[in-house]
Structure formats: structure tokens, C-alpha cells
């Protein structure tokens, strides 16, 4: 029995190599928390017990509970207690991430009009969530533009409060990063919901609502008369809306250049991923062989990723006015 016990003690050293590699890799990527510190302390205590019994043999088992109580007492008392260490570590990680992304300005996190990766937003969201849920909202009280103290009077809607807190700095509150390629979505919306449309000699009117993923093509059909029908398709991979008249290709509206045009309007916007556009700037014209097509968008969503050479449209909503070909398009309309 003694031989088996000591053989087990020696074999345990291999277990501890894997044990500490695993926990320190987690700490390296996600920082310290109370649970991770306790796991490290447990490993140190267990290693101490094994070494003690290897040196002094198995003579007095009271050393096991006594040594455990000593470690537990020291871990929750004094300036070195695990709660203070974990809080300080995560707070410093949050500041370092903000500084690395150049969104730490005058002692506050400010990401408005700054491109921040989704993975970074997820990391910031998780740290802020941990600090508030474990150490209270006072732990982030001076980090964000919003008055955190008054916001967290309602502790019931903690996720809603955290979302408002991060949104005040121009960040999205997202605890899960499901996109390995750091996909980021940018949505352009109208400033108000009431539309005022000039007729512009329009002959037909079509409601536009197309959604697609990054590869597949989505289509809608519009039949104003028995002998005339239109097909409008969104191709996110190529980045355009194509219009067919009676199965004949008539016009193409390229949304890649339109993204650049809209993106230049974001200077006065406070939210990076949700940009509000005036209705007059949300207009585009596609010239066809049979008709002219005037688009008034309600919102357009693009997906951005280093995987793609250019932004890909994944959703478009709005209205299309179809009219006869005009010789000249007047005004400052955006024609693509």
C-alpha cells in the first residue's frame, strides 16, 4: 500500500505540469479572476502536501486540513486577498486594451468614430460584465462618458445597463464572439421614419426588402401589369443589386462604391456601427436600357472582414421608383 501511495505521488507531478500549463494559459489570455486564483492556490497546496509526504513520509495527516485552512485564510485576508488582486488585474487589462486600440482618452473609454474589432468589443464587454457583477458598478464608475452611478440604481436590468454603458462610448455590448474572422457589421439608417418622396415622373413603385448571407443571392419579384414584371436580386458576394425586366438584365446598382459614399458621412455620428443618414443622402439612381430606377433606402447593412476585399451588403430595405429613361438627372443625386 505504501509503495502504491508513493508511486501515485511521483506520478502526480506529470498531472501538475498539465494542470498549471492549462490554468496559466487561461490566465494569460483572459486575466485573473477569483476562481482562477483559487485553482492556482489549490494546485500549490496539493503540490505542497505531496512534497511534504515524500520528505517526511505519512506520519501526521493533520497537516492536510491545517495547511488548507492556512492558505484559505491568507487568500481572503490582507491587501493580497484574491478579490483585490483579481479586480485590479481585470481593471488594468481593460485599460491596456483601450490604450492599445487608442480609445482611452482623458481617463475614459471613448470609441466613437473609431473602428473597433468585434473580438475587442467582446473582450471589453466580458471584462466590464465581470467587474460589475463581481465587484459592483463602482469599479467602472469613472471609465465611461455616461453617469454609471445613476444608471445602476436599477440592479435588475444589469445587461440593459451594461449595454447603455458601452453604447455611451460607441461600443456594442456583446459577450460572445461567434465570428472567428472578426466579422463586423455596419448599418446605415435614415434619421427619421417619415419619408417624403418626389414623384420624379415615376411610373411604378416597388417596396425593396432583401436579406442574404455573405454568399447566397436573394431575389424579389414585382409585377405591376400582366405583361411586365421586374426581378431585383441582391448579390452580396459581388456587391450589387441587379434589376431584370421580363428576364432581361436592365440595370445594376453597385453598393461597394455606395458604401464608401455613405461611410464618409459618419463624421458627425456617435455610434460606429449604426450610422444615421439624411434621406437626401440615402438616394441612389441606377440607369437602365428600359427604365431608370431611383432607390430611397431605409437602411443598408454591410459586413466587413479582412477575409473580403470590400464590404459586402447583407441587407437592404427601402423603396424603388421606376420611371421612363430621362435624358438628364438633375440635382445632386448619387448615380452609380
C-alpha positions as CSV (number, residue, x, y, z in Angstrom):
1,X,0.0,0.0,0.0
2,X,2.8,2.4,0.9
3,X,4.6,1.7,-2.4
4,X,1.4,2.4,-4.4
5,X,0.8,5.6,-2.5
6,X,4.3,6.9,-3.1
7,X,4.1,5.8,-6.8
8,X,0.9,7.8,-7.0
9,X,2.7,10.8,-5.5
10,X,5.5,10.6,-8.1
11,X,3.1,10.2,-11.0
12,X,1.2,13.2,-9.8
13,X,4.0,15.5,-10.9
14,X,3.1,14.9,-14.5
15,X,-0.5,15.8,-13.7
16,X,0.6,19.1,-12.2
17,X,2.6,20.0,-15.3
18,X,-0.5,19.8,-17.4
19,X,-2.6,21.3,-14.6
20,X,-0.5,24.5,-14.3
21,X,0.0,24.8,-18.1
22,X,-3.8,24.7,-18.6
23,X,-4.7,27.3,-15.9
24,X,-1.8,29.7,-16.8
25,X,-2.8,29.6,-20.5
26,X,-6.3,30.6,-19.4
27,X,-4.9,33.4,-17.2
28,X,-2.6,34.6,-20.0
29,X,-5.5,35.1,-22.4
30,X,-8.3,36.2,-20.0
31,X,-6.6,37.5,-16.9
32,X,-7.1,36.7,-13.3
33,X,-10.4,36.0,-11.6
34,X,-11.2,34.8,-8.1
35,X,-11.9,31.3,-9.4
36,X,-8.7,31.1,-11.3
37,X,-6.6,32.3,-8.4
38,X,-8.3,29.6,-6.1
39,X,-7.4,27.0,-8.8
40,X,-3.8,28.1,-8.7
41,X,-3.7,28.1,-4.9
42,X,-5.3,24.6,-4.8
43,X,-2.6,23.3,-7.1
44,X,0.1,24.9,-5.0
45,X,-1.4,23.4,-1.8
46,X,-1.8,20.0,-3.3
47,X,1.8,20.1,-4.6
48,X,2.9,21.1,-1.1
49,X,1.1,18.2,0.5
50,X,2.7,15.7,-1.9
51,X,6.2,17.1,-1.4
52,X,5.7,17.1,2.4
53,X,4.7,13.4,2.5
54,X,7.5,12.4,0.1
55,X,10.0,14.1,2.5
56,X,8.5,13.3,5.9
57,X,6.6,10.2,4.9
58,X,3.0,9.7,6.0
59,X,3.2,10.3,9.8
60,X,0.7,13.0,10.6
61,X,-2.4,13.6,8.4
62,X,-3.4,16.7,10.4
63,X,-1.1,18.7,8.1
64,X,-3.6,18.3,5.3
65,X,-6.6,20.3,6.9
66,X,-4.2,22.6,8.8
67,X,-2.3,23.7,5.7
68,X,-5.5,24.1,3.7
69,X,-7.0,26.4,6.3
70,X,-3.9,28.5,6.4
71,X,-3.9,29.0,2.6
72,X,-7.7,29.8,2.6
73,X,-7.3,32.3,5.4
74,X,-4.3,34.1,3.8
75,X,-6.1,34.1,0.4
76,X,-9.1,36.1,1.7
77,X,-7.4,38.5,4.1
78,X,-4.9,41.3,3.9
79,X,-4.1,43.5,1.0
80,X,-3.1,40.5,-1.0
81,X,-6.6,38.9,-0.9
82,X,-7.8,37.3,-4.1
83,X,-10.7,39.7,-4.6
84,X,-8.5,42.7,-4.7
85,X,-5.9,41.1,-6.9
86,X,-8.5,39.9,-9.4
87,X,-10.2,43.3,-9.6
88,X,-7.0,45.2,-10.1
89,X,-5.8,42.7,-12.8
90,X,-9.0,42.9,-14.8
91,X,-9.2,46.7,-14.5
92,X,-5.6,47.0,-15.7
93,X,-6.4,44.6,-18.6
94,X,-9.4,46.8,-19.6
95,X,-7.2,50.0,-19.6
96,X,-4.4,48.2,-21.6
97,X,-6.9,47.0,-24.2
98,X,-8.4,50.5,-24.5
99,X,-4.9,52.1,-24.8
100,X,-3.9,49.5,-27.5
101,X,-7.0,50.4,-29.5
102,X,-6.4,54.1,-29.0
103,X,-9.9,54.5,-27.4
104,X,-8.6,55.6,-23.9
105,X,-8.9,59.4,-23.9
106,X,-8.5,61.6,-20.8
107,X,-9.1,58.7,-18.4
108,X,-12.3,57.5,-20.2
109,X,-13.0,54.8,-22.8
110,X,-14.2,56.7,-25.9
111,X,-14.6,54.7,-29.2
112,X,-16.9,56.9,-31.1
113,X,-15.9,57.3,-34.8
114,X,-13.2,54.6,-34.2
115,X,-13.1,51.2,-35.8
116,X,-13.0,48.5,-33.1
117,X,-12.9,44.8,-33.9
118,X,-15.8,42.6,-32.7
119,X,-13.4,40.4,-30.8
120,X,-12.1,43.5,-28.9
121,X,-15.7,44.6,-28.2
122,X,-16.4,41.1,-26.8
123,X,-13.3,41.2,-24.6
124,X,-14.2,44.6,-23.2
125,X,-17.8,43.5,-22.7
126,X,-16.7,40.4,-20.7
127,X,-14.3,42.4,-18.5
128,X,-16.9,45.1,-17.8
129,X,-19.5,42.4,-17.1
130,X,-17.2,40.7,-14.7
131,X,-16.3,43.9,-12.8
132,X,-19.9,45.0,-12.4
133,X,-21.3,41.6,-11.5
134,X,-18.5,40.7,-9.1
135,X,-17.3,44.0,-7.7
136,X,-20.2,46.3,-8.3
137,X,-20.7,49.2,-10.7
138,X,-18.4,51.4,-8.6
139,X,-15.5,49.5,-10.2
140,X,-16.1,51.2,-13.6
141,X,-17.7,54.5,-12.4
142,X,-15.1,56.8,-14.0
143,X,-14.4,54.9,-17.1
144,X,-17.3,55.7,-19.4
145,X,-18.9,59.0,-20.5
146,X,-22.3,58.1,-19.1
147,X,-23.2,58.6,-15.4
148,X,-22.8,55.0,-14.3
149,X,-23.7,55.6,-10.7
150,X,-27.3,56.8,-11.5
151,X,-27.7,54.2,-14.3
152,X,-27.1,51.2,-12.0
153,X,-29.6,52.3,-9.4
154,X,-31.8,49.6,-11.1
155,X,-29.7,46.4,-10.5
156,X,-32.4,44.2,-12.0
157,X,-31.7,45.2,-15.7
158,X,-28.0,44.7,-15.4
159,X,-27.5,43.6,-19.0
160,X,-29.5,46.6,-20.3
161,X,-27.5,48.9,-18.1
162,X,-24.2,47.4,-19.4
163,X,-25.4,47.8,-22.9
164,X,-26.2,51.5,-22.3
165,X,-22.8,51.9,-20.6
166,X,-20.8,50.6,-23.6
167,X,-23.1,52.3,-26.1
168,X,-22.3,55.6,-24.5
169,X,-18.6,55.0,-25.5
170,X,-19.5,53.9,-29.0
171,X,-19.2,50.2,-28.3
172,X,-21.5,47.3,-28.8
173,X,-22.3,45.1,-25.7
174,X,-21.6,41.5,-26.9
175,X,-20.4,38.7,-24.5
176,X,-20.0,36.2,-27.3
177,X,-17.6,36.4,-30.3
178,X,-19.1,33.9,-32.7
179,X,-17.1,35.0,-35.7
180,X,-13.6,33.7,-35.9
181,X,-12.8,36.0,-38.8
182,X,-13.7,39.1,-36.8
183,X,-16.7,40.0,-38.9
184,X,-18.1,43.4,-38.2
185,X,-21.4,44.8,-39.3
186,X,-22.1,48.4,-40.2
187,X,-25.6,49.6,-40.6
188,X,-26.7,52.8,-42.3
189,X,-30.2,54.0,-41.3
190,X,-32.4,57.0,-42.0
191,X,-32.5,59.8,-39.4
192,X,-36.3,59.6,-39.2
193,X,-39.0,57.1,-40.3
194,X,-41.2,59.6,-42.3
195,X,-40.3,59.6,-46.0
196,X,-41.2,62.4,-48.4
197,X,-40.8,61.2,-52.0
198,X,-40.8,63.4,-55.1
199,X,-42.7,61.7,-57.9
200,X,-39.9,62.3,-60.4
201,X,-42.0,61.0,-63.3
202,X,-42.1,57.6,-61.7
203,X,-44.3,55.1,-63.4
204,X,-44.1,52.2,-61.0
205,X,-43.3,51.8,-57.3
206,X,-41.7,48.8,-55.5
207,X,-41.0,48.1,-51.9
208,X,-37.4,46.9,-51.5
209,X,-36.5,44.4,-48.8
210,X,-33.7,41.9,-49.4
211,X,-31.7,39.9,-46.9
212,X,-28.9,37.5,-47.6
213,X,-25.8,36.0,-46.1
214,X,-22.3,36.5,-47.5
215,X,-22.7,34.1,-50.4
216,X,-26.2,33.4,-51.5
217,X,-28.3,35.6,-53.8
218,X,-31.7,36.8,-52.7
219,X,-34.5,37.9,-55.1
220,X,-37.8,39.6,-55.1
221,X,-40.3,39.9,-57.9
222,X,-42.6,42.8,-58.8
223,X,-45.5,42.5,-61.3
224,X,-47.1,45.9,-62.0
225,X,-49.0,44.7,-65.1
226,X,-49.9,41.4,-66.8
227,X,-47.2,41.9,-69.4
228,X,-44.4,43.4,-67.3
229,X,-42.5,42.1,-64.4
230,X,-39.4,43.1,-62.6
231,X,-36.9,40.9,-60.7
232,X,-34.5,42.6,-58.2
233,X,-31.7,40.5,-56.8
234,X,-29.1,41.2,-54.1
235,X,-25.7,39.6,-54.7
236,X,-23.6,40.1,-51.5
237,X,-20.5,38.4,-52.9
238,X,-20.3,40.8,-55.9
239,X,-21.8,43.7,-54.0
240,X,-24.7,44.9,-56.3
241,X,-28.4,44.9,-56.8
242,X,-29.3,43.7,-60.3
243,X,-32.6,44.5,-62.0
244,X,-34.3,42.4,-64.7
245,X,-37.2,43.4,-66.9
246,X,-39.1,40.4,-68.2
247,X,-36.0,38.3,-67.6
248,X,-33.7,40.7,-69.4
249,X,-31.0,42.4,-67.5
250,X,-31.7,46.1,-67.4
251,X,-29.5,47.8,-64.7
252,X,-27.1,47.3,-61.9
253,X,-26.7,49.3,-58.7
254,X,-23.2,48.8,-57.3
255,X,-23.3,49.0,-53.5
256,X,-19.5,48.9,-52.9
257,X,-18.9,52.5,-54.0
258,X,-22.1,53.5,-52.3
259,X,-20.7,52.2,-49.0
260,X,-17.7,54.5,-49.4
261,X,-20.0,57.4,-50.2
262,X,-22.1,56.7,-47.1
263,X,-19.2,56.0,-44.8
264,X,-17.8,59.5,-45.5
265,X,-20.9,60.8,-43.9
266,X,-20.2,59.3,-40.4
267,X,-18.1,62.1,-39.1
268,X,-20.9,63.6,-37.0
269,X,-22.3,60.2,-35.9
270,X,-21.8,59.0,-32.3
271,X,-22.2,55.3,-32.9
272,X,-19.6,53.5,-35.0
273,X,-21.8,50.5,-36.2
274,X,-25.1,52.3,-36.5
275,X,-24.8,55.4,-38.7
276,X,-27.8,57.7,-39.4
277,X,-28.1,59.2,-42.8
278,X,-30.3,62.0,-44.1
279,X,-32.9,60.9,-46.6
280,X,-31.5,63.0,-49.3
281,X,-28.1,61.3,-48.9
282,X,-29.8,57.9,-48.9
283,X,-30.8,58.2,-52.5
284,X,-29.2,56.3,-55.5
285,X,-30.0,56.1,-59.2
286,X,-29.4,53.1,-61.5
287,X,-29.8,53.8,-65.2
288,X,-31.2,51.0,-67.4
289,X,-31.9,50.4,-71.0
290,X,-35.6,50.4,-70.5
291,X,-36.2,52.3,-67.2
292,X,-34.5,54.4,-64.7
293,X,-34.5,53.2,-61.1
294,X,-34.5,55.7,-58.1
295,X,-33.7,54.0,-54.8
296,X,-34.6,55.5,-51.5
297,X,-33.1,53.3,-48.8
298,X,-34.4,53.0,-45.2
299,X,-31.3,51.0,-44.1
300,X,-28.4,49.1,-45.5
301,X,-26.3,46.6,-43.7
302,X,-22.7,45.7,-44.7
303,X,-20.4,43.1,-43.4
304,X,-16.7,44.0,-43.0
305,X,-13.9,41.4,-42.7
306,X,-10.3,41.1,-43.6
307,X,-11.4,38.0,-45.4
308,X,-13.1,40.1,-48.0
309,X,-11.6,42.7,-50.3
310,X,-14.5,45.1,-49.9
311,X,-17.6,45.5,-47.7
312,X,-20.4,43.1,-48.6
313,X,-24.1,44.1,-48.4
314,X,-26.2,41.6,-46.4
315,X,-29.5,43.5,-46.1
316,X,-31.2,46.4,-47.9
317,X,-34.6,48.0,-47.2
318,X,-36.3,50.9,-48.9
319,X,-38.3,51.9,-51.9
320,X,-37.7,51.9,-55.7
321,X,-39.3,54.3,-58.1
322,X,-39.3,53.0,-61.7
323,X,-39.8,55.6,-64.4
324,X,-39.0,56.1,-68.1
325,X,-35.5,57.0,-69.1
326,X,-34.7,60.6,-68.6
327,X,-32.1,62.4,-70.6
328,X,-30.7,64.3,-67.6
329,X,-30.7,63.6,-63.9
330,X,-30.9,66.9,-62.1
331,X,-29.7,67.9,-58.7
332,X,-27.1,66.3,-56.5
333,X,-28.4,62.7,-56.8
334,X,-26.0,60.0,-56.3
335,X,-25.8,58.0,-59.5
336,X,-23.9,54.7,-59.6
